[in-house]
Amino acid sequence: MIKVAIINGPNLNLLGKRQPEIYGSTTFDEYLEKLKADFEDLDLSYYQSNVEGELVTAIQDYGFSHDYIVINAAAYTHTSIAIADAVAAVPATCIGLHISNIYKREEERHVDLLAKYCKACLFGFGIEGYALALRAITQGDV
Ligand code: DQA
């Protein structure tokens, strides 16, 4: 079975109640149940943290034990060389993801320090971006 870890960064624990006009009204816990049902062929793990160093450790851990990491580093995407270095360091294939189209938003969100270390990136598809990433993995597109 292909092993995939979804790693979400800061404030993504608030999905469903955080700025629903940008991020939607579904909680990630609800959505994760749907993903698990829709992608039974994948061995799916989930990790979320609001803490930069914990995210680095999670990328290191999952990055050597899993085939793929789907990572939404949230605001750390724009600032964290440490998280970008972790993505670069691990053998897992990393897919960068943003729920919103960061390039249509404030200028400080236009920098994605992780993207050059990711095999592919998705942004602007809403929460369904996670399903698109998993579908690409199951189909061998990435
Ligand atoms: C985000 C975009 C980031 O700019 C923001 O800080 C987030 C979420 C997204 O999924 O659209 O927290 O990564």
Backbone and ligand atoms as CSV (ligand in chain L), in Angstrom:
chain,resi,resn,atom,element,x,y,z
A,1,MET,N,N,0.837,-1.210,0.000
A,1,MET,CA,C,0.000,0.000,0.000
A,1,MET,C,C,0.871,1.259,0.000
A,2,ILE,N,N,0.488,2.229,-0.796
A,2,ILE,CA,C,1.240,3.498,-0.822
A,2,ILE,C,C,0.960,4.258,0.476
A,3,LYS,N,N,2.043,4.696,1.123
A,3,LYS,CA,C,1.888,5.409,2.404
A,3,LYS,C,C,1.975,6.922,2.165
A,4,VAL,N,N,0.922,7.612,2.575
A,4,VAL,CA,C,0.837,9.065,2.366
A,4,VAL,C,C,0.564,9.751,3.698
A,5,ALA,N,N,1.344,10.789,3.991
A,5,ALA,CA,C,1.071,11.610,5.185
A,5,ALA,C,C,0.613,12.989,4.725
A,6,ILE,N,N,-0.502,13.412,5.272
A,6,ILE,CA,C,-0.934,14.795,5.086
A,6,ILE,C,C,-0.445,15.567,6.312
A,7,ILE,N,N,0.300,16.647,6.065
A,7,ILE,CA,C,0.807,17.468,7.169
A,7,ILE,C,C,0.272,18.889,6.986
A,8,ASN,N,N,-0.437,19.354,7.989
A,8,ASN,CA,C,-0.996,20.702,7.973
A,8,ASN,C,C,-0.332,21.572,9.023
A,9,GLY,N,N,-0.072,22.806,8.658
A,9,GLY,CA,C,0.584,23.751,9.552
A,9,GLY,C,C,-0.383,24.620,10.344
A,10,PRO,N,N,0.125,25.755,10.820
A,10,PRO,CA,C,-0.593,26.564,11.803
A,10,PRO,C,C,-1.950,27.081,11.327
A,11,ASN,N,N,-2.867,27.056,12.262
A,11,ASN,CA,C,-4.232,27.565,12.101
A,11,ASN,C,C,-5.132,26.678,11.247
A,12,LEU,N,N,-4.564,25.633,10.673
A,12,LEU,CA,C,-5.411,24.750,9.859
A,12,LEU,C,C,-6.247,23.829,10.746
A,13,ASN,N,N,-5.940,23.789,12.040
A,13,ASN,CA,C,-6.838,23.119,12.990
A,13,ASN,C,C,-8.162,23.884,13.115
A,14,LEU,N,N,-8.180,25.120,12.627
A,14,LEU,CA,C,-9.401,25.931,12.724
A,14,LEU,C,C,-10.261,25.871,11.460
A,15,LEU,N,N,-9.884,24.998,10.527
A,15,LEU,CA,C,-10.707,24.898,9.309
A,15,LEU,C,C,-12.157,24.619,9.693
A,16,GLY,N,N,-13.062,25.273,8.986
A,16,GLY,CA,C,-14.490,25.128,9.305
A,16,GLY,C,C,-15.004,26.343,10.048
A,17,LYS,N,N,-14.157,26.905,10.914
A,17,LYS,CA,C,-14.585,28.127,11.604
A,17,LYS,C,C,-13.695,29.324,11.305
A,18,ARG,N,N,-12.594,29.100,10.595
A,18,ARG,CA,C,-11.659,30.182,10.288
A,18,ARG,C,C,-11.988,30.773,8.915
A,19,GLN,N,N,-12.282,32.040,8.849
A,19,GLN,CA,C,-12.531,32.736,7.566
A,19,GLN,C,C,-13.149,31.797,6.518
A,20,PRO,N,N,-14.386,31.342,6.772
A,20,PRO,CA,C,-14.988,30.358,5.851
A,20,PRO,C,C,-15.102,30.850,4.414
A,21,GLU,N,N,-15.128,32.176,4.224
A,21,GLU,CA,C,-15.211,32.708,2.852
A,21,GLU,C,C,-13.923,32.398,2.072
A,22,ILE,N,N,-12.824,32.170,2.788
A,22,ILE,CA,C,-11.558,31.807,2.120
A,22,ILE,C,C,-11.322,30.299,2.187
A,23,TYR,N,N,-11.569,29.716,3.374
A,23,TYR,CA,C,-11.125,28.337,3.604
A,23,TYR,C,C,-12.271,27.318,3.643
A,24,GLY,N,N,-13.521,27.791,3.487
A,24,GLY,CA,C,-14.650,26.865,3.479
A,24,GLY,C,C,-15.176,26.582,4.882
A,25,SER,N,N,-16.248,25.798,4.949
A,25,SER,CA,C,-16.913,25.580,6.235
A,25,SER,C,C,-16.805,24.133,6.714
A,26,THR,N,N,-15.960,23.337,6.057
A,26,THR,CA,C,-15.764,21.940,6.468
A,26,THR,C,C,-14.596,21.860,7.445
A,27,THR,N,N,-14.748,21.111,8.520
A,27,THR,CA,C,-13.604,20.902,9.418
A,27,THR,C,C,-12.693,19.837,8.798
A,28,PHE,N,N,-11.406,19.881,9.160
A,28,PHE,CA,C,-10.513,18.895,8.548
A,28,PHE,C,C,-10.815,17.492,9.054
A,29,ASP,N,N,-11.267,17.389,10.287
A,29,ASP,CA,C,-11.615,16.062,10.814
A,29,ASP,C,C,-12.728,15.420,9.982
A,30,GLU,N,N,-13.747,16.220,9.672
A,30,GLU,CA,C,-14.839,15.710,8.812
A,30,GLU,C,C,-14.288,15.309,7.442
A,31,TYR,N,N,-13.479,16.200,6.906
A,31,TYR,CA,C,-12.958,15.973,5.554
A,31,TYR,C,C,-12.042,14.753,5.502
A,32,LEU,N,N,-11.272,14.561,6.568
A,32,LEU,CA,C,-10.352,13.422,6.620
A,32,LEU,C,C,-11.109,12.095,6.560
A,33,GLU,N,N,-12.266,12.036,7.228
A,33,GLU,CA,C,-13.083,10.814,7.173
A,33,GLU,C,C,-13.488,10.517,5.736
A,34,LYS,N,N,-13.881,11.562,5.022
A,34,LYS,CA,C,-14.271,11.405,3.610
A,34,LYS,C,C,-13.063,10.944,2.781
A,35,LEU,N,N,-11.908,11.551,3.027
A,35,LEU,CA,C,-10.713,11.149,2.271
A,35,LEU,C,C,-10.390,9.675,2.514
A,36,LYS,N,N,-10.489,9.265,3.796
A,36,LYS,CA,C,-10.166,7.865,4.118
A,36,LYS,C,C,-11.133,6.916,3.417
A,37,ALA,N,N,-12.418,7.300,3.343
A,37,ALA,CA,C,-13.415,6.455,2.681
A,37,ALA,C,C,-13.189,6.428,1.170
A,38,ASP,N,N,-12.826,7.576,0.617
A,38,ASP,CA,C,-12.664,7.672,-0.844
A,38,ASP,C,C,-11.341,7.088,-1.332
A,39,PHE,N,N,-10.356,7.006,-0.437
A,39,PHE,CA,C,-9.030,6.519,-0.845
A,39,PHE,C,C,-8.601,5.346,0.034
A,40,GLU,N,N,-9.449,4.319,0.038
A,40,GLU,CA,C,-9.182,3.135,0.874
A,40,GLU,C,C,-7.898,2.424,0.475
A,41,ASP,N,N,-7.468,2.652,-0.772
A,41,ASP,CA,C,-6.266,1.970,-1.261
A,41,ASP,C,C,-4.981,2.624,-0.764
A,42,LEU,N,N,-5.108,3.789,-0.141
A,42,LEU,CA,C,-3.922,4.465,0.389
A,42,LEU,C,C,-3.839,4.254,1.892
A,43,ASP,N,N,-2.608,4.143,2.389
A,43,ASP,CA,C,-2.369,4.118,3.832
A,43,ASP,C,C,-2.137,5.573,4.244
A,44,LEU,N,N,-3.186,6.186,4.805
A,44,LEU,CA,C,-3.220,7.630,5.011
A,44,LEU,C,C,-2.970,8.001,6.470
A,45,SER,N,N,-1.992,8.883,6.695
A,45,SER,CA,C,-1.743,9.415,8.037
A,45,SER,C,C,-1.998,10.921,8.014
A,46,TYR,N,N,-2.306,11.456,9.196
A,46,TYR,CA,C,-2.557,12.902,9.272
A,46,TYR,C,C,-1.852,13.483,10.473
A,47,TYR,N,N,-1.229,14.643,10.268
A,47,TYR,CA,C,-0.560,15.351,11.366
A,47,TYR,C,C,-0.801,16.847,11.185
A,48,GLN,N,N,-1.117,17.510,12.285
A,48,GLN,CA,C,-1.252,18.973,12.254
A,48,GLN,C,C,-0.540,19.550,13.458
A,49,SER,N,N,0.162,20.674,13.243
A,49,SER,CA,C,0.757,21.387,14.376
A,49,SER,C,C,0.790,22.874,14.072
A,50,ASN,N,N,0.739,23.635,15.157
A,50,ASN,CA,C,0.890,25.087,15.035
A,50,ASN,C,C,2.334,25.519,15.280
A,51,VAL,N,N,3.223,24.556,15.526
A,51,VAL,CA,C,4.580,24.841,15.998
A,51,VAL,C,C,5.596,24.476,14.902
A,52,GLU,N,N,6.417,25.421,14.537
A,52,GLU,CA,C,7.352,25.230,13.414
A,52,GLU,C,C,8.260,24.008,13.610
A,53,GLY,N,N,8.909,23.914,14.771
A,53,GLY,CA,C,9.840,22.803,15.006
A,53,GLY,C,C,9.139,21.450,14.991
A,54,GLU,N,N,7.910,21.421,15.470
A,54,GLU,CA,C,7.159,20.148,15.431
A,54,GLU,C,C,6.870,19.731,13.993
A,55,LEU,N,N,6.642,20.708,13.150
A,55,LEU,CA,C,6.409,20.395,11.731
A,55,LEU,C,C,7.687,19.867,11.092
A,56,VAL,N,N,8.829,20.465,11.436
A,56,VAL,CA,C,10.122,19.968,10.928
A,56,VAL,C,C,10.302,18.511,11.341
A,57,THR,N,N,10.046,18.207,12.613
A,57,THR,CA,C,10.200,16.833,13.104
A,57,THR,C,C,9.237,15.884,12.393
A,58,ALA,N,N,8.014,16.325,12.185
A,58,ALA,CA,C,7.032,15.459,11.500
A,58,ALA,C,C,7.473,15.175,10.065
A,59,ILE,N,N,7.992,16.196,9.373
A,59,ILE,CA,C,8.464,15.985,7.989
A,59,ILE,C,C,9.626,14.989,7.991
A,60,GLN,N,N,10.525,15.148,8.971
A,60,GLN,CA,C,11.648,14.194,9.074
A,60,GLN,C,C,11.131,12.779,9.317
A,61,ASP,N,N,10.183,12.634,10.244
A,61,ASP,CA,C,9.684,11.290,10.599
A,61,ASP,C,C,8.923,10.660,9.432
A,62,TYR,N,N,7.905,11.372,8.954
A,62,TYR,CA,C,7.102,10.813,7.851
A,62,TYR,C,C,7.916,10.723,6.566
A,63,GLY,N,N,8.859,11.623,6.412
A,63,GLY,CA,C,9.626,11.704,5.172
A,63,GLY,C,C,10.515,10.507,4.919
A,64,PHE,N,N,10.844,9.759,5.991
A,64,PHE,CA,C,11.648,8.543,5.806
A,64,PHE,C,C,10.811,7.272,5.923
A,65,SER,N,N,9.568,7.394,6.354
A,65,SER,CA,C,8.743,6.194,6.536
A,65,SER,C,C,7.595,6.121,5.533
A,66,HIS,N,N,7.311,7.234,4.860
A,66,HIS,CA,C,6.174,7.282,3.938
A,66,HIS,C,C,6.653,7.564,2.510
A,67,ASP,N,N,5.817,7.191,1.547
A,67,ASP,CA,C,6.158,7.413,0.141
A,67,ASP,C,C,5.923,8.867,-0.277
A,68,TYR,N,N,4.854,9.442,0.261
A,68,TYR,CA,C,4.465,10.806,-0.130
A,68,TYR,C,C,4.124,11.623,1.116
A,69,ILE,N,N,4.418,12.918,1.019
A,69,ILE,CA,C,3.896,13.894,1.983
A,69,ILE,C,C,3.120,14.945,1.198
A,70,VAL,N,N,1.879,15.158,1.609
A,70,VAL,CA,C,1.109,16.289,1.085
A,70,VAL,C,C,1.181,17.354,2.161
A,71,ILE,N,N,1.838,18.461,1.852
A,71,ILE,CA,C,2.107,19.451,2.908
A,71,ILE,C,C,1.483,20.806,2.620
A,72,ASN,N,N,0.678,21.243,3.591
A,72,ASN,CA,C,0.208,22.621,3.612
A,72,ASN,C,C,0.847,23.258,4.844
A,73,ALA,N,N,1.963,23.936,4.628
A,73,ALA,CA,C,2.689,24.530,5.762
A,73,ALA,C,C,2.051,25.845,6.211
A,74,ALA,N,N,0.934,26.203,5.576
A,74,ALA,CA,C,0.179,27.415,5.930
A,74,ALA,C,C,1.123,28.625,5.943
A,75,ALA,N,N,1.040,29.473,6.959
A,75,ALA,CA,C,1.836,30.715,6.938
A,75,ALA,C,C,3.340,30.445,6.926
A,76,TYR,N,N,3.767,29.295,7.455
A,76,TYR,CA,C,5.211,28.986,7.441
A,76,TYR,C,C,5.754,28.789,6.024
A,77,THR,N,N,4.854,28.512,5.086
A,77,THR,CA,C,5.248,28.424,3.676
A,77,THR,C,C,6.036,29.654,3.250
A,78,HIS,N,N,5.600,30.796,3.771
A,78,HIS,CA,C,6.132,32.074,3.298
A,78,HIS,C,C,7.371,32.518,4.068
A,79,THR,N,N,7.700,31.814,5.145
A,79,THR,CA,C,8.760,32.321,6.029
A,79,THR,C,C,9.799,31.283,6.453
A,80,SER,N,N,9.463,29.992,6.386
A,80,SER,CA,C,10.284,29.020,7.117
A,80,SER,C,C,11.308,28.294,6.236
A,81,ILE,N,N,12.556,28.724,6.347
A,81,ILE,CA,C,13.639,28.008,5.658
A,81,ILE,C,C,13.813,26.637,6.307
A,82,ALA,N,N,13.549,26.537,7.613
A,82,ALA,CA,C,13.696,25.246,8.310
A,82,ALA,C,C,12.728,24.204,7.742
A,83,ILE,N,N,11.505,24.593,7.500
A,83,ILE,CA,C,10.531,23.642,6.934
A,83,ILE,C,C,10.894,23.320,5.482
A,84,ALA,N,N,11.316,24.327,4.734
A,84,ALA,CA,C,11.750,24.072,3.349
A,84,ALA,C,C,12.942,23.115,3.340
A,85,ASP,N,N,13.889,23.315,4.251
A,85,ASP,CA,C,15.055,22.422,4.329
A,85,ASP,C,C,14.628,20.987,4.648
A,86,ALA,N,N,13.644,20.834,5.522
A,86,ALA,CA,C,13.161,19.487,5.875
A,86,ALA,C,C,12.543,18.813,4.658
A,87,VAL,N,N,11.759,19.559,3.902
A,87,VAL,CA,C,11.146,19.008,2.679
A,87,VAL,C,C,12.240,18.568,1.703
A,88,ALA,N,N,13.285,19.407,1.586
A,88,ALA,CA,C,14.394,19.075,0.673
A,88,ALA,C,C,15.168,17.846,1.151
A,89,ALA,N,N,15.165,17.613,2.469
A,89,ALA,CA,C,16.041,16.592,3.059
A,89,ALA,C,C,15.504,15.167,2.959
A,90,VAL,N,N,14.191,15.025,2.822
A,90,VAL,CA,C,13.610,13.683,2.964
A,90,VAL,C,C,13.400,13.011,1.606
A,91,PRO,N,N,13.439,11.672,1.580
A,91,PRO,CA,C,13.240,10.975,0.307
A,91,PRO,C,C,11.781,10.905,-0.157
A,92,ALA,N,N,10.826,11.113,0.732
A,92,ALA,CA,C,9.414,11.062,0.327
A,92,ALA,C,C,9.165,12.101,-0.767
A,93,THR,N,N,8.271,11.774,-1.669
A,93,THR,CA,C,7.845,12.744,-2.685
A,93,THR,C,C,6.892,13.725,-2.024
A,94,CYS,N,N,7.225,15.012,-2.091
A,94,CYS,CA,C,6.394,16.014,-1.413
A,94,CYS,C,C,5.530,16.769,-2.419
A,95,ILE,N,N,4.285,16.961,-2.030
A,95,ILE,CA,C,3.339,17.748,-2.830
A,95,ILE,C,C,2.910,18.932,-1.972
A,96,GLY,N,N,3.169,20.124,-2.463
A,96,GLY,CA,C,2.775,21.340,-1.741
A,96,GLY,C,C,1.324,21.666,-2.032
A,97,LEU,N,N,0.645,22.191,-1.044
A,97,LEU,CA,C,-0.782,22.452,-1.214
A,97,LEU,C,C,-1.197,23.701,-0.457
A,98,HIS,N,N,-2.042,24.496,-1.105
A,98,HIS,CA,C,-2.726,25.603,-0.426
A,98,HIS,C,C,-4.193,25.566,-0.802
A,99,ILE,N,N,-5.016,25.768,0.190
A,99,ILE,CA,C,-6.462,25.767,-0.037
A,99,ILE,C,C,-6.847,26.958,-0.920
A,100,SER,N,N,-6.280,28.106,-0.598
A,100,SER,CA,C,-6.575,29.323,-1.362
A,100,SER,C,C,-5.524,29.518,-2.456
A,101,ASN,N,N,-5.841,30.399,-3.391
A,101,ASN,CA,C,-4.854,30.783,-4.412
A,101,ASN,C,C,-3.989,31.887,-3.799
A,102,ILE,N,N,-2.835,31.477,-3.295
A,102,ILE,CA,C,-1.981,32.432,-2.554
A,102,ILE,C,C,-1.518,33.582,-3.463
A,103,TYR,N,N,-1.507,33.364,-4.770
A,103,TYR,CA,C,-1.018,34.409,-5.684
A,103,TYR,C,C,-2.082,35.467,-5.980
A,104,LYS,N,N,-3.312,35.204,-5.545
A,104,LYS,CA,C,-4.379,36.200,-5.683
A,104,LYS,C,C,-4.565,36.976,-4.391
A,105,ARG,N,N,-3.739,36.692,-3.405
A,105,ARG,CA,C,-3.930,37.280,-2.077
A,105,ARG,C,C,-2.828,38.297,-1.771
A,106,GLU,N,N,-2.644,38.640,-0.498
A,106,GLU,CA,C,-1.672,39.676,-0.127
A,106,GLU,C,C,-0.277,39.290,-0.619
A,107,GLU,N,N,0.522,40.310,-0.887
A,107,GLU,CA,C,1.830,40.079,-1.487
A,107,GLU,C,C,2.722,39.167,-0.641
A,108,GLU,N,N,2.608,39.269,0.682
A,108,GLU,CA,C,3.479,38.446,1.537
A,108,GLU,C,C,3.189,36.946,1.391
A,109,ARG,N,N,2.048,36.621,0.775
A,109,ARG,CA,C,1.727,35.192,0.561
A,109,ARG,C,C,2.212,34.683,-0.796
A,110,HIS,N,N,2.823,35.565,-1.594
A,110,HIS,CA,C,3.214,35.155,-2.950
A,110,HIS,C,C,4.508,34.355,-2.982
A,111,VAL,N,N,5.240,34.358,-1.868
A,111,VAL,CA,C,6.482,33.588,-1.792
A,111,VAL,C,C,6.171,32.216,-1.206
A,112,ASP,N,N,6.578,31.169,-1.920
A,112,ASP,CA,C,6.413,29.802,-1.417
A,112,ASP,C,C,7.808,29.174,-1.349
A,113,LEU,N,N,8.355,29.125,-0.124
A,113,LEU,CA,C,9.733,28.653,0.043
A,113,LEU,C,C,9.859,27.142,-0.147
A,114,LEU,N,N,8.729,26.424,-0.108
A,114,LEU,CA,C,8.767,24.955,-0.207
A,114,LEU,C,C,8.667,24.467,-1.651
A,115,ALA,N,N,8.079,25.295,-2.512
A,115,ALA,CA,C,7.634,24.810,-3.831
A,115,ALA,C,C,8.772,24.179,-4.629
A,116,LYS,N,N,9.959,24.764,-4.550
A,116,LYS,CA,C,11.030,24.229,-5.408
A,116,LYS,C,C,11.512,22.854,-4.957
A,117,TYR,N,N,11.132,22.439,-3.763
A,117,TYR,CA,C,11.511,21.103,-3.283
A,117,TYR,C,C,10.360,20.104,-3.431
A,118,CYS,N,N,9.226,20.569,-3.958
A,118,CYS,CA,C,8.054,19.704,-4.123
A,118,CYS,C,C,7.994,19.188,-5.558
A,119,LYS,N,N,7.475,17.971,-5.682
A,119,LYS,CA,C,7.316,17.408,-7.033
A,119,LYS,C,C,6.215,18.152,-7.772
A,120,ALA,N,N,5.171,18.521,-7.048
A,120,ALA,CA,C,4.039,19.237,-7.638
A,120,ALA,C,C,3.397,20.098,-6.565
A,121,CYS,N,N,2.654,21.091,-7.000
A,121,CYS,CA,C,1.951,21.967,-6.051
A,121,CYS,C,C,0.526,22.208,-6.543
A,122,LEU,N,N,-0.366,22.371,-5.581
A,122,LEU,CA,C,-1.766,22.670,-5.877
A,122,LEU,C,C,-2.166,23.869,-5.037
A,123,PHE,N,N,-2.871,24.807,-5.630
A,123,PHE,CA,C,-3.396,25.907,-4.825
A,123,PHE,C,C,-4.659,26.446,-5.470
A,124,GLY,N,N,-5.600,26.865,-4.621
A,124,GLY,CA,C,-6.797,27.518,-5.120
A,124,GLY,C,C,-7.965,26.592,-5.402
A,125,PHE,N,N,-7.830,25.316,-5.086
A,125,PHE,CA,C,-8.931,24.366,-5.318
A,125,PHE,C,C,-9.804,24.182,-4.075
A,126,GLY,N,N,-9.594,25.032,-3.059
A,126,GLY,CA,C,-10.325,24.826,-1.822
A,126,GLY,C,C,-9.833,23.565,-1.137
A,127,ILE,N,N,-10.614,23.072,-0.195
A,127,ILE,CA,C,-10.198,21.879,0.562
A,127,ILE,C,C,-10.112,20.653,-0.359
A,128,GLU,N,N,-10.823,20.687,-1.483
A,128,GLU,CA,C,-10.789,19.556,-2.428
A,128,GLU,C,C,-9.404,19.347,-3.034
A,129,GLY,N,N,-8.509,20.318,-2.859
A,129,GLY,CA,C,-7.141,20.138,-3.327
A,129,GLY,C,C,-6.506,18.880,-2.743
A,130,TYR,N,N,-6.858,18.553,-1.497
A,130,TYR,CA,C,-6.275,17.340,-0.878
A,130,TYR,C,C,-6.705,16.090,-1.652
A,131,ALA,N,N,-7.977,16.057,-2.042
A,131,ALA,CA,C,-8.456,14.897,-2.819
A,131,ALA,C,C,-7.773,14.852,-4.182
A,132,LEU,N,N,-7.568,16.021,-4.783
A,132,LEU,CA,C,-6.887,16.046,-6.085
A,132,LEU,C,C,-5.469,15.504,-5.954
A,133,ALA,N,N,-4.792,15.876,-4.865
A,133,ALA,CA,C,-3.419,15.382,-4.652
A,133,ALA,C,C,-3.429,13.861,-4.477
A,134,LEU,N,N,-4.375,13.355,-3.691
A,134,LEU,CA,C,-4.428,11.902,-3.449
A,134,LEU,C,C,-4.797,11.152,-4.734
A,135,ARG,N,N,-5.678,11.758,-5.524
A,135,ARG,CA,C,-6.038,11.113,-6.792
A,135,ARG,C,C,-4.812,11.025,-7.702
A,136,ALA,N,N,-4.039,12.107,-7.766
A,136,ALA,CA,C,-2.827,12.093,-8.605
A,136,ALA,C,C,-1.871,11.004,-8.126
A,137,ILE,N,N,-1.780,10.827,-6.815
A,137,ILE,CA,C,-0.899,9.782,-6.269
A,137,ILE,C,C,-1.419,8.402,-6.666
A,138,THR,N,N,-2.714,8.151,-6.473
A,138,THR,CA,C,-3.253,6.811,-6.770
A,138,THR,C,C,-3.143,6.496,-8.267
A,139,GLN,N,N,-3.244,7.531,-9.086
A,139,GLN,CA,C,-3.173,7.310,-10.549
A,139,GLN,C,C,-1.741,7.246,-11.053
A,140,GLY,N,N,-0.778,7.487,-10.167
A,140,GLY,CA,C,0.626,7.470,-10.587
A,140,GLY,C,C,1.018,8.682,-11.414
A,141,ASP,N,N,0.271,9.765,-11.255
A,141,ASP,CA,C,0.565,10.973,-12.039
A,141,ASP,C,C,1.694,11.805,-11.424
A,142,VAL,N,N,2.037,11.491,-10.194
A,142,VAL,CA,C,3.035,12.319,-9.512
A,142,VAL,C,C,3.999,11.478,-8.709
L,1,DQA,C1,C,-2.843,28.640,3.267
L,1,DQA,C2,C,-2.413,30.004,2.728
L,1,DQA,C3,C,-1.464,30.698,3.680
L,1,DQA,O1,O,-1.070,31.965,3.160
L,1,DQA,C4,C,-2.144,30.924,5.010
L,1,DQA,O2,O,-1.241,31.503,5.932
L,1,DQA,C5,C,-2.773,29.704,5.568
L,1,DQA,C6,C,-3.421,28.759,4.669
L,1,DQA,C7,C,-3.892,27.964,2.385
L,1,DQA,O3,O,-4.106,26.777,2.553
L,1,DQA,O4,O,-4.531,28.632,1.559
L,1,DQA,O5,O,-2.831,29.523,6.780
L,1,DQA,O6,O,-1.703,27.785,3.303
